[in-house]
Every structure is written in structure tokens, then in C-alpha cells.
């Protein structure tokens, strides 16, 4: 829908809970790691069955592995930047 010209109502900000720590591993990195492990397992099963489709699983494992490292590194840099700004 288009702009009605009215000011947008701002939702009330929810304060962070005291003592609540952020998770040590970002969620996207964890998901990418799970995909990597499952694709390696699928590649092993595929190659053991004599199917060359395992090549696709190996490629998926490589991409998801790179995504895992990217998101872990990104979280580390953000954590260091937050600690430096305090």
C-alpha cells in the first residue's frame, strides 16, 4: 500500500533482559555448520552407494563451510567492535 501521509507509529522499544547474554555462536553459523555436516554425510553415503551425485554434496559442503567461517568471523568482529566502543 502507498504512503497515507500519516506519521508511522513507533513500536515501544523492548529493553534487554538483565543478565541475558547473547549466544556464543551466531544462529546462521550454526545452521550453516549443520548443513555442512549433513552434506558431508550425504556425500559419504552417496559415494559408498556408487553414485556420482556425491560431487554435488561435496560442493554444498564447501559452500556451507565457507558460510560458517564467514558468519563466525563476522560475529567476532562485531563483538570486538562493541567491546572497543564501550
C-alpha positions in Angstrom: 0.0 0.0 0.0 1.1 3.6 -0.5 2.0 6.3 1.9 -1.0 7.8 3.6 0.8 10.8 4.9 0.4 9.9 8.5 3.3 9.5 10.8 4.2 5.9 11.5 3.5 4.8 15.0 6.7 3.6 16.6 6.5 0.4 18.5 7.7 0.7 22.1 11.3 -0.4 22.5 11.7 -3.6 24.5 14.6 -3.2 27.0 17.1 -6.1 27.1 16.7 -8.5 29.9 19.3 -8.1 32.7 21.7 -11.0 32.7 20.7 -12.2 29.3 23.9 -12.9 27.3 23.9 -13.2 23.5 24.5 -16.7 22.2 28.2 -17.6 21.8 27.7 -18.8 18.3 25.5 -16.9 15.8 22.5 -18.7 14.7 23.3 -18.5 11.0 26.7 -20.0 11.6 25.2 -22.9 13.5 22.7 -23.6 10.7 25.5 -23.5 8.1 27.5 -25.9 10.2 24.6 -28.3 10.4 24.2 -28.1 6.6 27.9 -28.8 6.2 27.9 -31.9 8.4 24.7 -33.3 6.8 26.0 -32.7 3.3 29.3 -34.5 4.1 27.3 -37.4 5.5 25.2 -37.4 2.4 28.3 -37.4 0.2 29.8 -40.4 2.0 26.6 -42.3 1.7 26.3 -41.3 -2.0 29.8 -42.3 -2.9 29.5 -45.6 -0.9 26.5 -46.5 -3.0 28.5 -45.8 -6.1 26.5 -42.7 -7.1 28.4 -39.7 -8.5 25.8 -37.4 -7.1 28.1 -37.1 -4.1 30.0 -34.5 -6.0 27.1 -32.1 -5.6 27.0 -32.8 -1.9 30.8 -32.1 -1.6 30.2 -28.7 -3.4 27.4 -27.9 -0.9 29.6 -28.8 2.0 32.2 -26.4 0.7 29.8 -23.6 0.3 28.2 -24.1 3.7 31.7 -24.4 5.3 32.6 -21.0 3.9 29.4 -19.6 5.2 30.1 -20.9 8.7 33.5 -19.3 8.8 32.1 -16.1 7.4 29.4 -15.8 10.0 31.7 -16.7 12.8 34.3 -14.2 11.7 31.6 -11.5 11.3 30.3 -12.2 14.8 33.9 -12.0 16.2 34.5 -8.6 14.5 31.2 -7.2 15.7 31.9 -8.4 19.3 35.3 -6.7 19.2 33.9 -3.5 17.8 31.2 -3.5 20.5 33.8 -4.1 23.2 36.0 -1.3 21.8 33.2 1.2 21.7 32.3 0.7 25.4 
